[in-house]
């Protein structure tokens, strides 16, 4: 099977389903660049370790490197998404089903933005494709439950782990630096936080970038008339570059406004606390990427920040954010799954 860029361009303009799929997933990637990457660098901006412009620059570079380098090291997250559902034996119908899933995801993302509903693009992708596949196959044999278990593990254990590690690292720093000159430690943590924030952005690219690439890869494979399978799972370099460009464009165009305000959304942090949050979230995202657990980078970072805030006192945390994270799980999964299911049933019924 040919997965060259020229082959992709040819199929793009001869197969309308692939064209629509590419446009829709590009929109989701663009939105991710506008929101999730600024969130990853936000604590560094809040503590004035970096200016917004420099933060934006470092975030884009780190995210791009994370997407490309971590995909070479381990593409397990992309592979989990790629193998999450079974579309059956008809590549043309399967591509239309993928397109229906993305239409449902786009509708949900718009409604969530319009009415201020907590939402996660990562979870929307997973739920949408699952609902569409069930509609196509007619039963739950469309779902690869071995891969879906990884989603559940990521939801529960990784977010809880980020909270705990953020709490522990903050406490350790406070004990170690208790007798030290505050001015010197503050200067030291300025640079450690910059490194930590860049690492978080790096891992954000590794997690979210691989999810998007897996959807695009599914579209490319299906447009070539091939049924997805473990034997044809290979992410070409042009797909990594294409994904990086779209996400970076979103960050450049829409990231500045968010990057100035996102840092104080959960709790106010000092430089050493920002360092602790970034280290905690990076550890969790790195472990998730190696194991192949698809997680929300945004939720992981927010849970780490909440753990940092809780290390001082529980009232120092904005528990509204914790409520929103849980609310996101209970809203995004069923709604995107149902939308993907209904749209697929309608379209399959028509054709």
C-alpha positions in Angstrom: 0.0 0.0 0.0 1.3 3.4 -1.0 1.2 6.1 1.7 3.2 8.8 -0.1 2.2 12.5 0.0 1.5 12.5 -3.8 -0.8 9.6 -3.4 -2.6 11.4 -0.6 -3.0 14.5 -2.7 -4.4 12.5 -5.6 -6.9 10.7 -3.4 -7.8 14.0 -1.7 -9.1 15.5 -4.9 -10.7 12.4 -6.3 -12.4 11.0 -3.2 -14.8 13.5 -1.6 -15.1 11.4 1.6 -11.4 11.7 2.2 -11.5 15.5 1.4 -14.3 16.0 4.0 -12.5 13.8 6.5 -9.2 15.8 6.1 -11.0 19.2 6.4 -12.9 18.2 9.5 -9.9 16.6 11.3 -7.8 19.7 10.3 -10.4 21.9 12.0 -10.2 19.9 15.2 -6.4 20.0 15.1 -6.5 23.8 14.6 -8.8 24.2 17.6 -6.4 22.0 19.6 -3.6 24.4 18.7 -5.7 27.3 19.8 -6.6 25.9 23.2 -4.5 22.9 24.5 -1.0 24.2 23.7 -1.6 27.6 25.4 -2.9 25.7 28.4 0.3 23.6 28.6 2.5 26.8 28.7 0.1 28.9 30.8 1.6 28.4 34.3 5.0 29.6 32.9 3.3 32.8 31.7 1.4 33.3 35.0 4.6 33.3 37.0 6.3 35.7 34.5 9.0 33.1 33.8 8.3 33.7 30.1 6.5 36.5 28.2 3.4 35.5 26.2 5.2 35.9 22.9 8.3 33.8 23.9 6.0 31.3 25.6 4.0 30.9 22.3 7.2 30.4 20.4 8.6 27.8 22.8 5.3 26.0 22.9 5.0 25.6 19.1 8.6 24.4 18.8 8.3 21.9 21.7 4.9 20.6 20.6 6.2 20.0 17.1 9.3 18.2 18.3 7.2 16.1 20.7 4.8 15.1 17.9 7.6 14.0 15.6 10.3 12.6 17.9 7.9 10.7 20.3 6.1 9.2 17.3 9.5 7.7 16.2 10.1 6.5 19.7 6.7 5.1 20.4 3.5 5.5 18.3 1.4 3.3 20.7 -1.2 6.1 21.3 -1.8 6.4 17.6 -1.9 2.7 17.3 -4.5 2.4 20.1 -6.8 4.9 18.3 -6.2 3.3 14.9 -7.2 -0.1 16.2 -10.0 1.0 18.5 -12.9 0.0 16.1 -13.7 -2.4 13.4 -15.3 -0.9 10.3 -16.0 -4.1 8.5 -14.8 -5.2 5.0 -15.9 -2.3 2.8 -13.3 0.5 2.6 -15.6 3.0 0.8 -18.4 2.6 3.3 -15.9 2.7 6.1 -14.5 6.0 4.9 -18.0 7.5 4.8 -18.5 6.2 8.3 -15.3 7.9 9.5 -16.5 11.1 7.8 -19.9 10.8 9.7 -18.0 10.4 13.0 -16.0 13.6 12.3 -19.2 15.5 11.3 -20.7 14.5 14.7 -17.6 15.5 16.5 -17.5 18.9 14.8 -21.1 19.5 15.7 -20.5 18.7 19.3 -17.3 20.9 19.5 -19.4 23.8 18.0 -22.2 23.3 20.5 -19.8 23.0 23.4 -18.1 26.2 22.4 -21.4 28.0 21.8 -23.0 27.1 25.1 -19.9 26.9 27.3 -20.2 23.1 27.8 -17.0 21.4 29.1 -15.6 19.3 26.3 -12.5 17.3 25.3 -11.4 16.9 21.7 -9.5 13.7 22.6 -12.6 12.1 24.2 -14.8 13.4 21.4 -12.7 11.7 18.7 -12.8 8.4 20.6 -16.5 8.5 21.3 -17.5 9.7 17.8 -15.6 7.0 16.0 -17.0 4.3 18.3 -20.6 5.4 17.9 -20.2 5.5 14.1 -18.6 2.0 14.0 -21.4 0.5 16.1 -24.0 2.0 13.7 -22.1 0.5 10.7 -21.6 -3.0 12.1 -25.0 -3.1 13.9 -23.6 -4.3 17.2 -20.7 -3.9 19.7 -18.5 -6.2 17.8 -17.3 -3.0 16.2 -15.5 -2.0 19.4 -12.1 -3.3 20.3 -12.6 -3.4 24.0 -8.9 -4.1 24.7 -8.1 -0.7 23.3 -11.1 1.0 25.0 -9.9 -0.3 28.4 -6.8 1.9 27.9 -9.1 5.0 27.6 -10.8 4.1 30.9 -7.4 3.6 32.6 -6.2 6.9 31.3 -9.4 8.7 32.6 -9.1 7.4 36.1 -5.5 6.5 36.9 -3.5 9.0 34.9 -5.5 12.0 36.1 -5.3 10.8 39.7 -1.6 10.1 39.4 -1.0 13.6 38.0 -2.8 15.1 41.1 -0.8 12.9 43.5 2.6 13.5 41.8 1.9 17.3 41.7 1.2 17.2 45.4 4.3 15.1 46.3 6.8 17.1 44.2 5.5 20.4 45.6 5.9 19.1 49.2 9.4 17.8 48.4 10.5 21.1 46.9 9.2 23.0 50.0 11.1 20.7 52.3 14.4 20.8 50.4 14.3 24.6 49.9 12.9 25.5 53.3 16.2 27.1 54.6 17.4 28.5 51.3 17.4 32.1 50.2 14.0 32.7 48.5 15.5 35.1 45.9 18.0 32.6 44.7 15.5 29.7 44.6 13.0 31.9 42.8 15.6 32.6 40.1 16.5 28.9 39.8 12.9 27.9 39.5 12.3 30.5 36.7 14.5 28.4 34.5 13.3 25.0 35.7 9.8 26.0 35.0 10.7 27.1 31.5 12.2 23.6 30.9 9.2 22.0 32.6 6.7 23.9 30.4 8.6 23.0 27.3 8.5 19.4 28.3 4.8 19.6 28.9 4.3 21.0 25.4 6.6 18.3 24.0 4.4 15.6 25.6 1.2 17.4 24.5 2.4 17.0 20.9 3.2 13.3 21.6 -0.3 12.6 22.9 -2.7 14.8 21.0 -0.7 14.8 17.7 -0.8 11.0 17.6 -4.6 10.9 18.0 -5.1 13.3 15.1 -2.6 11.4 12.9 -4.3 8.1 13.6 -7.6 9.6 12.2 -5.9 10.9 9.1 -4.1 7.7 8.6 -7.4 5.8 8.8 -8.7 8.1 6.1 -5.7 7.6 3.9 -5.7 3.8 4.3 -9.4 3.5 3.6 -9.1 5.8 0.5 -6.5 3.4 -0.9 -9.1 0.6 -0.7 -7.5 -1.1 2.2 -9.0 -2.3 5.5 -7.1 -1.0 8.5 -5.0 -3.5 10.4 -1.9 -3.9 12.5 0.1 -5.0 9.4 -0.5 -1.7 7.5 0.1 0.7 10.5 2.8 3.1 9.6 2.9 6.8 10.1 4.8 8.5 7.2 6.9 11.6 7.9 4.7 13.8 5.7 1.7 13.1 7.9 3.7 14.2 11.0 4.7 17.4 9.3 1.2 18.1 8.0 -0.3 17.6 11.5 2.4 19.8 13.1 1.7 22.6 10.6 -2.1 22.7 11.2 -1.7 22.6 15.0 1.0 25.3 14.9 -1.2 27.5 12.8 -4.0 27.2 15.4 -1.5 28.2 18.2 -0.2 31.2 16.2 -3.6 32.5 15.2 -5.7 31.8 18.3 -3.2 31.0 21.1 -2.2 34.5 22.3 -5.6 35.4 23.8 -5.9 32.2 25.7 -2.3 32.0 26.8 -2.7 35.3 28.7 -5.7 34.2 30.7 -5.5 30.4 31.1 -2.8 30.3 33.8 -5.0 31.5 36.6 -8.0 29.4 35.7 -7.3 26.6 38.1 -5.2 28.2 40.9 -2.6 30.8 41.4 0.9 29.3 41.4 4.5 30.4 42.2 7.4 29.4 40.1 8.4 26.3 42.1 4.7 25.2 42.0 4.6 25.7 38.3 7.7 23.6 38.0 6.1 20.8 40.1 2.9 20.9 38.0 4.8 20.7 34.7 7.0 17.9 35.9 4.0 15.9 37.2 2.0 16.3 34.0 5.1 15.5 31.8 5.8 12.3 33.8 2.2 11.2 33.4 1.9 12.1 29.7 5.3 10.3 29.0 4.2 7.1 30.7 0.8 7.2 28.9 2.5 7.6 25.6 4.8 4.7 26.1 2.0 2.4 27.3 -0.4 3.6 24.6 -3.0 5.2 26.9 -5.0 7.9 25.1 -5.4 10.7 27.6 -6.5 14.3 27.6 -3.3 16.5 27.9 -5.4 19.4 29.1 -7.0 17.3 31.9 -3.7 15.8 33.0 -2.1 19.3 33.3 -5.1 20.7 35.2 -5.1 17.7 37.6 -1.4 18.3 38.3 -2.0 22.0 39.0 -4.8 21.1 41.3 -2.5 18.7 43.2 0.0 21.5 43.5 -2.7 23.8 44.9 -3.9 21.1 47.3 -0.4 20.8 48.8 -0.9 24.1 50.6 -4.6 23.7 51.4 -7.6 22.3 49.7 -9.4 25.6 49.6 -6.5 26.9 47.4 -7.8 24.8 44.5 -10.6 25.8 42.2 -12.7 22.6 42.5 -14.9 24.0 39.8 -12.3 22.8 37.4 -12.4 19.3 38.9 -16.2 19.3 38.5 -15.9 20.4 34.9 -13.4 17.6 34.1 -15.8 15.0 35.4 -18.7 16.7 33.7 -16.8 16.6 30.4 -16.6 12.8 30.7 -20.3 12.4 31.3 -21.3 14.8 28.5 -18.7 14.3 25.7 -18.6 10.5 25.5 -22.4 9.8 25.2 -23.2 12.9 23.0 -20.4 12.3 20.5 -21.1 8.6 20.5 -24.8 9.2 19.8 -24.1 11.8 17.2 -21.7 9.5 15.3 -24.2 6.7 15.5 -27.2 8.7 14.3 -25.4 10.4 11.4 -23.9 7.1 10.2 -27.3 5.4 10.3 -28.8 8.3 8.3 -26.1 8.4 5.7 -25.9 4.6 5.3 -29.7 4.4 5.0 -29.5 7.0 2.1 -26.7 5.3 0.1 
